[in-house]
Amino acid sequence: MTDTARNALETAARLALAFHDSRASRPAGPAASFDDLSAAFGGPTPEQGEPADAVITRLAEIAGPGLLGTAGPRFFGWVAGGSHPAGVAADWLTSIWGQNAATWHGAPAAAVAEQVVAAWLVDLLDLPRECSVGFTTGATMSNFVCLAAARDAVLRRVGWDVEADGLCGSPPVSVYVGEGVHVSVLAALRYLGIGERRVIRVAADESGRMQVCALREALAGHAGPLIVIAQAGHMMTGAFDAVGDIAACAHEHDGWVHVDAAFGLWARASGQRRHLAAGLEDADSWAADAHKWLQAPYETGCAFVRDAGAHRRAMSIRASYLPQVDDDVRDPAHYTPELSRRARGFALWALVRSLGRQGIAAMVERHCALACRMARRLALGPGVALLNEVELNQVIVRFGSAYDDALADDLTLRTVERIRAQGICDVRAARWQGRAVMRLSVISWATTEHDADRAADAILTAWDQVHGDYLNQEREAMALAFG
C-alpha cells in the first residue's frame, strides 16, 4: 500500500474517532444552510487530483456543519438508530475488503456471515424457523422483497406465474391496509406494479391500529388473490395491530399477511415488551430495519419470508456466468434484488455477537423506559398535552392545549422550530388526526437518562418561551386596541 493510501485511511480513522468522541457534545441539528454547503462542496470539476489524505480532511471539514445528530444521544426526530461502534467498525472492514456480496462465489465469507446472522435473527425475534431472510437497504426494500414474494404466492394459487408472465392480463390482486399505513409500503406496491391507488384502506382506532372487525366486514364475500398488510409499531404512536387476529381473518380467504415492522419487530426480543407483538408469528412475511433498533449502519434492512420458495422465485437472478451453488449453501442472489451490493452481514454479525440476546433486550427495554420518562416529564408542563399511550418508544405531544386548534397548531410548530434552533435535541413536527404535533422517537444506543431529562427540559423551556412570546404579543395588541 502506498504512503498516500495509508495516510488517507489513517486520517479517516482519526477523524472518525474524533467524531465519535464528540457525539454527546455536538449540536443536534446542522449549523450550515443549503447555500453554505453548496459553496463548500461546489466549484468547477477538478482537473488535477489532490493527495487523498488532504481530500479526506477537507471532506470532514466541509461536511461537519451539515451533519445531523442522528448518531448522537439526543436525536429524537425520526426512528433512527445511533450507528453502534461494533457495527460501524465491522462496516469499516466491509468497505476495505471490497466484497460484492450478491453471490456466494463473489464473497464466500459474506455469504456465510449472512447465513449465520439470518438464523440468529430468526431465533432472537422468535419467527417461524422455516423463514428465509434477505438483507436489504432498509425497510422500504424489505417491504418490496416481502410483497414481491406475496404477489408471487397469491397469483400462483390461482394459476398465474407472475415471474414469467408479468401482471398484464393477470387476475387482480386485492391489497388491504390500515388507515395508518406507512408510505414505504405504498412505495413498494408502486414498484411492484400493484399501485398505490388500488389499496383498500381499513378503519383504524384512535392509536392507528387496524380494526379487525372492519377488516372482517371488508373481506366478507371476497374472492381472488389477497394480500393484507398489518403494522407493528405505528410510526406515530408505536401501536401494534392485532396481527394474530388479522392473520386468522385473512387466511380464511387464502390471503397472505405481511407485517410492516420496521422497528416494532424488535419488541419480540424484549421480555417486557414482547406481549405487544403477540401473534406476529402467524403472519407470512415481516419487514424490519436493522439500522433502527439493532443500531446497524445505514443500508441494513431485513426481509423475513415464511415461504422460502415464493421468496426465491421472486428474487432469484440466474445467468450462465454465475456459477450455481450446492443446495446446502445459501446464495445471497436468491433473496434480494441486487446483483452488486455491499456485504451487509458482517456488521449485523458483529452487532449480534457484541450485544447478545440480553444486550439487545436490555436496549429495547431501556429505550421504552426513557420514552415513558420523557412523556411523564413533558405532560407536567402547563399547556402540554400527551396524545398517545406510550407503549413502545414513540411520544406525541401538542402544545397550547387550552387554545383552539388553529392557534395550538401554530404554537406547536413554533415550539418545534425553537427546540431545533436551540440545538440541544432534534425533534420533528408531524400531523396526527388532523392536528400539528411534535413526535419523539427514543432509539439511539447512546441515549441516557441524563440525555432524556436534558432534552425534556429543553423542550419545556422552548415551549415556555414561545408561549411567553405569544402572551406578550396579545398584551401589546390589547394595549394598542384600548390605548
C-alpha positions as CSV (number, residue, x, y, z in Angstrom):
1,M,0.0,0.0,0.0
2,T,1.3,3.4,-0.9
3,D,2.0,6.0,1.7
4,T,-0.7,8.2,0.3
5,A,-3.3,5.4,0.6
6,R,-2.3,4.6,4.1
7,N,-2.3,8.2,5.1
8,A,-5.9,8.6,3.8
9,L,-7.1,5.6,5.8
10,E,-5.3,6.7,9.0
11,T,-6.7,10.2,8.5
12,A,-10.2,8.8,8.1
13,A,-9.8,6.7,11.2
14,R,-8.5,9.6,13.3
15,L,-11.4,11.9,12.1
16,A,-14.0,9.2,12.7
17,L,-12.8,8.6,16.3
18,A,-12.8,12.4,16.9
19,F,-16.4,12.5,15.7
20,H,-17.3,9.5,17.9
21,D,-15.8,11.2,21.0
22,S,-17.8,14.4,20.3
23,R,-21.2,12.7,19.8
24,A,-22.7,13.9,23.1
25,S,-21.5,17.5,22.7
26,R,-22.3,18.1,19.1
27,P,-25.4,20.2,18.2
28,A,-28.3,18.0,17.3
29,G,-29.0,20.0,14.1
30,P,-27.0,21.3,11.2
31,A,-25.1,24.6,11.5
32,A,-24.9,25.3,7.8
33,S,-27.5,26.2,5.2
34,F,-28.0,24.6,1.8
35,D,-26.2,27.6,0.2
36,D,-23.3,27.3,2.6
37,L,-22.9,23.6,1.9
38,S,-23.3,24.1,-1.8
39,A,-20.5,26.6,-1.8
40,A,-18.2,24.5,0.3
41,F,-18.7,21.3,-1.7
42,G,-19.0,23.0,-5.1
43,G,-16.7,24.6,-7.6
44,P,-15.6,23.6,-11.1
45,T,-14.8,19.9,-11.9
46,P,-11.3,19.2,-10.6
47,E,-8.7,19.0,-13.4
48,Q,-5.9,17.7,-11.3
49,G,-6.0,15.2,-8.4
50,E,-5.1,16.0,-4.8
51,P,-3.5,13.9,-2.1
52,A,-6.1,11.5,-0.7
53,D,-5.5,12.4,2.9
54,A,-5.9,16.1,2.2
55,V,-9.2,15.3,0.4
56,I,-10.4,13.3,3.4
57,T,-9.5,16.1,5.8
58,R,-11.3,18.6,3.6
59,L,-14.4,16.4,3.4
60,A,-14.6,16.2,7.2
61,E,-14.2,20.0,7.5
62,I,-16.9,20.9,5.0
63,A,-19.4,18.1,5.8
64,G,-19.3,18.7,9.6
65,P,-21.5,21.8,9.7
66,G,-24.1,19.9,7.6
67,L,-24.4,16.8,9.7
68,L,-27.5,15.9,11.7
69,G,-27.1,14.5,15.2
70,T,-28.6,11.1,14.2
71,A,-25.5,9.3,15.6
72,G,-25.8,11.3,18.9
73,P,-27.8,10.7,22.1
74,R,-30.4,13.4,21.8
75,F,-31.8,12.8,18.3
76,F,-35.5,12.0,18.5
77,G,-36.7,13.3,15.2
78,W,-37.1,10.0,13.4
79,V,-36.9,6.3,14.3
80,A,-33.1,6.3,13.5
81,G,-30.6,4.1,15.4
82,G,-27.3,5.6,16.5
83,S,-24.8,3.5,14.5
84,H,-23.3,1.4,17.3
85,P,-19.5,1.3,17.2
86,A,-19.4,-2.5,16.9
87,G,-21.4,-2.3,13.7
88,V,-19.5,0.7,12.4
89,A,-16.1,-0.9,13.0
90,A,-17.3,-4.0,11.1
91,D,-18.6,-1.7,8.3
92,W,-15.2,-0.1,8.0
93,L,-13.7,-3.5,7.4
94,T,-16.5,-4.3,5.0
95,S,-15.6,-1.3,2.9
96,I,-11.9,-2.0,2.8
97,W,-12.5,-5.7,2.0
98,G,-14.4,-4.6,-1.1
99,Q,-16.6,-7.7,-1.5
100,N,-19.5,-7.9,-3.9
101,A,-21.9,-9.8,-1.6
102,A,-24.6,-10.6,-4.1
103,T,-23.4,-14.2,-4.6
104,W,-21.6,-17.0,-2.7
105,H,-18.9,-17.2,-5.4
106,G,-18.3,-13.4,-5.3
107,A,-18.0,-13.2,-1.5
108,P,-17.9,-16.6,0.4
109,A,-17.2,-15.1,3.8
110,A,-20.0,-12.6,3.4
111,A,-22.5,-15.2,2.3
112,V,-21.8,-17.4,5.4
113,A,-22.0,-14.4,7.7
114,E,-25.4,-13.6,6.3
115,Q,-26.5,-17.2,6.7
116,V,-25.4,-17.3,10.3
117,V,-26.9,-14.0,11.3
118,A,-30.1,-14.8,9.5
119,A,-30.6,-17.8,11.7
120,W,-29.6,-15.7,14.8
121,L,-32.2,-13.0,14.0
122,V,-35.0,-15.5,13.4
123,D,-34.2,-17.0,16.8
124,L,-33.9,-13.6,18.6
125,L,-37.2,-12.4,17.1
126,D,-38.8,-15.9,17.5
127,L,-40.1,-16.0,14.0
128,P,-41.0,-19.3,12.3
129,R,-37.8,-21.2,11.9
130,E,-38.5,-22.0,8.2
131,C,-38.2,-18.3,7.3
132,S,-35.8,-17.3,4.6
133,V,-34.1,-13.9,5.1
134,G,-32.9,-11.2,2.7
135,F,-30.7,-8.4,3.8
136,T,-31.7,-5.1,2.0
137,T,-31.0,-1.4,2.1
138,G,-33.8,-0.8,4.6
139,A,-37.5,-1.3,5.5
140,T,-38.7,0.1,2.1
141,M,-36.8,-2.5,0.2
142,S,-37.7,-5.1,2.8
143,N,-41.3,-4.4,2.2
144,F,-40.7,-4.6,-1.5
145,V,-39.0,-8.0,-1.2
146,C,-41.7,-9.4,1.1
147,L,-44.6,-8.1,-1.1
148,A,-42.9,-9.4,-4.2
149,A,-43.0,-12.9,-2.6
150,A,-46.6,-12.3,-1.6
151,R,-47.5,-11.3,-5.1
152,D,-45.9,-14.5,-6.5
153,A,-47.6,-16.7,-4.0
154,V,-51.2,-15.3,-4.2
155,L,-51.2,-15.3,-8.0
156,R,-49.7,-18.8,-8.2
157,R,-52.6,-20.0,-6.1
158,V,-54.9,-19.0,-8.9
159,G,-52.7,-20.5,-11.6
160,W,-50.8,-17.4,-12.7
161,D,-47.0,-17.3,-12.9
162,V,-46.2,-13.6,-12.4
163,E,-42.5,-14.1,-12.6
164,A,-42.7,-15.4,-16.1
165,D,-45.8,-13.7,-17.4
166,G,-45.9,-10.4,-15.6
167,L,-49.0,-8.6,-14.4
168,C,-50.5,-7.8,-17.8
169,G,-53.7,-9.9,-18.0
170,S,-53.2,-11.4,-14.6
171,P,-56.1,-11.7,-12.1
172,P,-56.2,-8.5,-9.9
173,V,-54.5,-8.7,-6.6
174,S,-56.6,-7.1,-3.8
175,V,-54.5,-5.3,-1.1
176,Y,-55.9,-4.3,2.3
177,V,-54.1,-1.9,4.6
178,G,-54.9,0.0,7.7
179,E,-55.6,3.8,7.7
180,G,-52.2,4.3,9.3
181,V,-50.2,2.5,6.6
182,H,-46.6,3.8,6.2
183,V,-45.6,5.4,3.0
184,S,-42.8,2.9,2.4
185,V,-45.5,0.2,2.0
186,L,-47.3,2.2,-0.6
187,A,-44.0,2.9,-2.4
188,A,-43.3,-0.9,-2.5
189,L,-46.7,-1.5,-4.0
190,R,-46.0,1.1,-6.7
191,Y,-42.7,-0.5,-7.5
192,L,-44.4,-3.9,-7.8
193,G,-46.9,-2.7,-10.3
194,I,-49.9,-3.2,-8.0
195,G,-50.3,0.6,-7.5
196,E,-51.0,2.8,-4.6
197,R,-54.5,3.9,-5.5
198,R,-55.8,0.3,-5.7
199,V,-55.3,-0.4,-2.0
200,I,-58.3,-0.7,0.2
201,R,-58.0,1.1,3.5
202,V,-59.4,-0.4,6.6
203,A,-60.5,1.8,9.5
204,A,-58.1,2.2,12.4
205,D,-58.7,3.1,16.1
206,E,-57.5,6.2,17.9
207,S,-54.0,4.8,18.1
208,G,-53.7,3.8,14.5
209,R,-54.4,0.1,14.9
210,M,-56.3,-1.6,12.1
211,Q,-59.8,-2.6,13.4
212,V,-60.1,-6.3,12.9
213,C,-63.9,-6.1,12.8
214,A,-63.7,-3.6,9.9
215,L,-61.3,-5.9,8.1
216,R,-63.6,-8.9,8.6
217,E,-66.5,-6.9,7.2
218,A,-64.5,-5.7,4.3
219,L,-63.4,-9.2,3.4
220,A,-66.9,-10.7,3.6
221,G,-67.5,-12.5,0.3
222,H,-64.0,-11.7,-1.0
223,A,-62.6,-13.9,-3.7
224,G,-59.3,-13.9,-5.6
225,P,-55.7,-13.1,-4.8
226,L,-55.4,-11.3,-1.5
227,I,-52.7,-9.5,0.5
228,V,-53.4,-7.9,3.9
229,I,-50.7,-5.6,5.3
230,A,-50.6,-5.1,9.0
231,Q,-48.3,-2.9,11.1
232,A,-46.2,-3.5,14.1
233,G,-45.1,-0.2,15.7
234,H,-47.1,2.7,14.3
235,M,-44.8,5.4,13.2
236,M,-46.6,8.0,15.3
237,T,-48.0,6.1,18.4
238,G,-45.9,2.9,18.4
239,A,-49.1,0.9,18.5
240,F,-49.3,-2.7,17.2
241,D,-52.1,-4.1,15.0
242,A,-53.6,-7.4,16.3
243,V,-51.7,-9.4,13.8
244,G,-52.8,-12.8,15.1
245,D,-56.5,-11.9,14.6
246,I,-55.8,-10.2,11.2
247,A,-53.9,-13.3,10.0
248,A,-56.7,-15.6,11.1
249,C,-59.2,-13.4,9.2
250,A,-57.1,-13.2,6.0
251,H,-56.1,-16.8,6.0
252,E,-59.8,-17.8,5.9
253,H,-59.7,-16.2,2.4
254,D,-56.4,-17.8,1.4
255,G,-54.7,-14.5,1.7
256,W,-51.1,-13.6,2.5
257,V,-50.4,-11.4,5.6
258,H,-47.4,-9.1,5.5
259,V,-46.3,-7.1,8.6
260,D,-44.5,-3.7,8.2
261,A,-42.5,-3.9,11.4
262,A,-39.6,-1.6,10.7
263,F,-38.9,-1.1,14.4
264,G,-41.7,-2.8,16.2
265,L,-40.5,-6.3,15.3
266,W,-37.6,-5.8,17.8
267,A,-40.1,-5.7,20.6
268,R,-40.1,-9.5,20.3
269,A,-36.5,-9.5,21.6
270,S,-37.7,-8.0,24.9
271,G,-39.3,-9.9,27.7
272,Q,-41.0,-6.7,28.9
273,R,-42.4,-5.6,25.5
274,R,-42.9,-8.9,23.7
275,H,-46.6,-9.0,24.6
276,L,-47.1,-6.1,22.2
277,A,-46.1,-8.2,19.3
278,A,-48.1,-11.3,20.3
279,G,-49.5,-13.1,17.2
280,L,-46.9,-11.7,14.8
281,E,-45.6,-15.2,14.2
282,D,-48.9,-16.0,12.4
283,A,-48.2,-13.7,9.5
284,D,-46.4,-14.8,6.3
285,S,-43.7,-12.1,6.0
286,W,-42.2,-9.3,8.0
287,A,-40.1,-6.3,7.1
288,A,-37.7,-4.7,9.6
289,D,-34.8,-2.2,9.7
290,A,-31.6,-3.2,11.4
291,H,-30.4,0.3,11.4
292,K,-33.2,1.2,13.7
293,W,-33.2,-0.8,17.0
294,L,-30.3,-3.0,16.3
295,Q,-28.2,0.2,15.7
296,A,-26.6,-1.1,12.5
297,P,-25.0,1.3,10.0
298,Y,-27.4,2.5,7.3
299,E,-28.4,0.3,4.4
300,T,-29.2,-2.7,6.6
301,G,-32.8,-4.0,6.4
302,C,-34.2,-7.4,6.9
303,A,-36.9,-9.2,4.9
304,F,-38.3,-12.3,6.6
305,V,-40.5,-14.7,4.4
306,R,-42.1,-17.8,5.7
307,D,-42.5,-19.3,2.2
308,A,-38.9,-19.7,1.1
309,G,-40.0,-20.9,-2.3
310,A,-42.0,-17.8,-3.0
311,H,-39.1,-15.7,-1.8
312,R,-36.6,-17.3,-4.1
313,R,-38.9,-17.2,-7.1
314,A,-39.5,-13.5,-6.7
315,M,-35.8,-12.6,-6.2
316,S,-33.6,-15.2,-7.8
317,I,-31.2,-13.9,-10.5
318,R,-29.6,-16.5,-12.8
319,A,-27.1,-16.3,-15.7
320,S,-24.6,-18.6,-17.3
321,Y,-21.7,-16.7,-16.0
322,L,-23.0,-17.0,-12.4
323,P,-22.0,-20.5,-11.1
324,Q,-24.7,-22.4,-9.3
325,V,-24.2,-23.4,-5.7
326,D,-25.0,-26.6,-3.8
327,D,-28.4,-26.8,-2.2
328,D,-27.0,-26.5,1.3
329,V,-25.2,-23.2,0.5
330,R,-27.1,-20.0,0.9
331,D,-26.6,-17.9,-2.2
332,P,-27.5,-14.2,-1.4
333,A,-28.6,-13.7,-5.0
334,H,-31.8,-15.6,-4.2
335,Y,-33.0,-13.2,-1.5
336,T,-32.6,-9.5,-2.6
337,P,-32.9,-7.8,-6.0
338,E,-29.3,-6.5,-6.4
339,L,-26.6,-8.3,-8.4
340,S,-23.9,-6.0,-6.9
341,R,-24.2,-4.9,-3.3
342,R,-22.5,-4.3,-0.1
343,A,-21.7,-7.1,2.4
344,R,-24.4,-6.3,4.9
345,G,-24.0,-9.4,7.0
346,F,-20.6,-8.5,8.6
347,A,-21.9,-5.5,10.6
348,L,-25.0,-7.5,11.7
349,W,-22.9,-10.4,12.8
350,A,-20.6,-8.1,14.8
351,L,-23.6,-6.3,16.4
352,V,-25.4,-9.5,17.5
353,R,-22.1,-11.0,18.7
354,S,-21.3,-7.8,20.6
355,L,-24.7,-7.1,22.2
356,G,-26.0,-10.7,22.6
357,R,-29.6,-11.6,23.3
358,Q,-29.6,-10.0,26.7
359,G,-28.0,-6.8,25.4
360,I,-30.5,-6.3,22.6
361,A,-33.4,-7.0,25.0
362,A,-32.0,-4.5,27.6
363,M,-31.5,-1.8,24.9
364,V,-35.1,-2.1,23.7
365,E,-36.4,-2.0,27.3
366,R,-34.2,1.0,28.2
367,H,-35.4,3.0,25.3
368,C,-39.1,2.3,26.1
369,A,-38.5,3.3,29.7
370,L,-36.8,6.5,28.6
371,A,-39.7,7.3,26.3
372,C,-42.1,6.9,29.2
373,R,-39.8,9.0,31.4
374,M,-39.8,11.8,28.8
375,A,-43.6,11.6,28.3
376,R,-44.2,11.9,32.1
377,R,-41.9,14.9,32.3
378,L,-43.4,16.7,29.3
379,A,-47.0,16.0,30.4
380,L,-46.4,18.0,33.6
381,G,-45.8,21.2,31.6
382,P,-48.7,23.7,31.6
383,G,-50.5,23.6,28.3
384,V,-48.7,20.4,27.1
385,A,-50.9,17.5,26.0
386,L,-49.6,14.0,25.7
387,L,-51.6,12.4,22.8
388,N,-50.7,8.7,22.9
389,E,-50.3,5.9,25.3
390,V,-46.6,5.3,25.4
391,E,-46.4,1.6,24.8
392,L,-43.1,1.5,23.0
393,N,-40.6,4.3,22.2
394,Q,-42.9,6.8,20.4
395,V,-44.2,10.0,22.1
396,I,-46.7,12.5,20.6
397,V,-47.1,15.9,22.2
398,R,-49.1,19.0,21.4
399,F,-48.6,22.5,22.8
400,G,-51.2,25.1,23.6
401,S,-53.9,22.5,24.6
402,A,-56.0,25.2,26.1
403,Y,-56.4,27.1,22.9
404,D,-58.4,26.4,19.7
405,D,-56.9,24.1,17.1
406,A,-55.6,26.7,14.7
407,L,-53.7,28.5,17.5
408,A,-52.4,25.3,19.0
409,D,-51.2,24.2,15.6
410,D,-49.3,27.4,15.3
411,L,-47.8,27.3,18.8
412,T,-46.8,23.6,18.3
413,L,-45.0,24.3,15.0
414,R,-43.3,27.4,16.5
415,T,-42.2,25.4,19.5
416,V,-40.6,22.7,17.4
417,E,-38.8,25.3,15.4
418,R,-37.5,26.9,18.7
419,I,-36.4,23.5,20.0
420,R,-34.4,22.7,16.9
421,A,-32.9,26.2,16.8
422,Q,-31.5,25.6,20.4
423,G,-29.5,22.6,19.1
424,I,-29.8,20.6,22.4
425,C,-32.0,17.9,20.8
426,D,-33.7,17.2,17.5
427,V,-37.4,16.7,17.3
428,R,-39.8,16.9,14.3
429,A,-43.3,18.2,13.6
430,A,-45.9,16.0,12.1
431,R,-49.7,15.8,11.8
432,W,-51.7,13.4,13.8
433,Q,-55.5,13.1,13.4
434,G,-55.6,16.4,11.6
435,R,-53.6,18.4,14.1
436,A,-50.0,19.6,14.3
437,V,-47.9,17.6,16.9
438,M,-44.3,17.1,18.0
439,R,-43.1,13.5,17.6
440,L,-40.3,11.9,19.7
441,S,-38.6,8.6,18.9
442,V,-36.2,7.3,21.5
443,I,-34.0,4.7,19.8
444,S,-30.3,5.6,20.0
445,W,-27.9,3.3,21.9
446,A,-26.1,6.3,23.2
447,T,-29.2,7.9,24.9
448,T,-29.1,8.0,28.7
449,E,-31.4,9.2,31.4
450,H,-29.4,12.4,31.6
451,D,-29.9,13.0,27.8
452,A,-33.6,12.3,28.1
453,D,-34.0,14.7,31.0
454,R,-31.9,17.4,29.4
455,A,-34.0,17.1,26.2
456,A,-37.3,17.2,28.1
457,D,-36.1,20.3,29.9
458,A,-35.1,21.9,26.7
459,I,-38.4,21.2,25.1
460,L,-40.3,22.7,28.0
461,T,-38.1,25.7,28.0
462,A,-38.7,26.3,24.3
463,W,-42.5,26.0,24.9
464,D,-42.3,28.5,27.8
465,Q,-40.5,30.9,25.5
466,V,-42.9,30.5,22.6
467,H,-45.9,30.8,24.9
468,G,-44.5,33.8,26.6
469,D,-43.9,35.5,23.3
470,Y,-47.5,34.8,22.3
471,L,-48.8,36.2,25.6
472,N,-46.7,39.3,25.2
473,Q,-48.0,39.9,21.7
474,E,-51.5,39.6,22.9
475,R,-50.9,42.1,25.7
476,E,-49.3,44.5,23.3
477,A,-52.2,44.1,20.9
478,M,-54.8,44.8,23.6
479,A,-52.8,47.8,24.8
480,L,-52.9,49.2,21.3
481,A,-56.6,48.4,20.9
482,F,-57.6,50.1,24.2
483,G,-54.7,52.6,24.5
